[in-house]
Amino acid sequence: MTRPAMNPRPVDWAGENPGMYLKTRADGPYVTLVSFFRVVLSPHGKGHAAFLVLDPGGDGADPAKPNACITDNEPLADYLREGFVQHFLAFRGNNVLSTVKTVPGWDFVAGGDGRTVHTEWFRSTLGQVQLTWGGWGDRYVVELAGDQKAVTGKHEMFSTFVDVREVSGHVNGRPIAGKPFPREFAGKKDSSTAFLAFAETWVKA
């Protein structure tokens, strides 16, 4: 069957969504969950939302390990939290998003060489944040469509993924905990819990 040149279904949002789901050991719990959004199209316009969950098993009350969403578009951040992030496998079944406080952010800047390293840098009321994805591995296109819907169960998702083996991050000068480990994702058994997701589009199924 020939694939149609145009998908007529409504687009919910498009942009980028790199992540870091970090542990201290392969069989241990997540100690850091990062889901960063750079959205260029959505019902709430464009903007950024950085979900930084540095205390996945707690309430984020420790200033050294906050659970926060740093954003320059609060309605967009709420839309992403309720419609998408809570369904991501690393967050599913954990009520940690209820402890995530929304705080203002600005000066969101992307850096890197587009081959081996990618960095997101921004300011917030929590201080400066820097997130770096290095040690790039496989690059591949993911299509969760048709019978294999995306994790919300209501969308198809198309994105270019890069497996990442090395990450670093600092929030107000403090390093984030953990490192990436291999995982199975979209049928790929040697993917990584840290990844870049470029040219990402979520379409209503």
Sequence and secondary structure as in RCSB ss.txt:
>XXXX:A:sequence
MTRPAMNPRPVDWAGENPGMYLKTRADGPYVTLVSFFRVVLSPHGKGHAAFLVLDPGGDGADPAKPNACITDNEP
LADYLREGFVQHFLAFRGNNVLSTVKTVPGWDFVAGGDGRTVHTEWFRSTLGQVQLTWGGWGDRYVVELAGDQKA
VTGKHEMFSTFVDVREVSGHVNGRPIAGKPFPREFAGKKDSSTAFLAFAETWVKA
>XXXX:A:secstr
    S   S EEEEEE  EEEEESSTTS EEEEEEEEEEEESTT SEEEEEEES TTS S STTS EEEEES HH
HHHHHHHHTGGGSTTTTT GGGGG EEEEEEEEEEEE SSS EEEEEEETT  EEEEEEEEEEEEEEEE TTS  
TTSSEEEEEEEEEEEEEEEEETTEE   B  EEEETTEEEEESEEEEEEEEEEE 
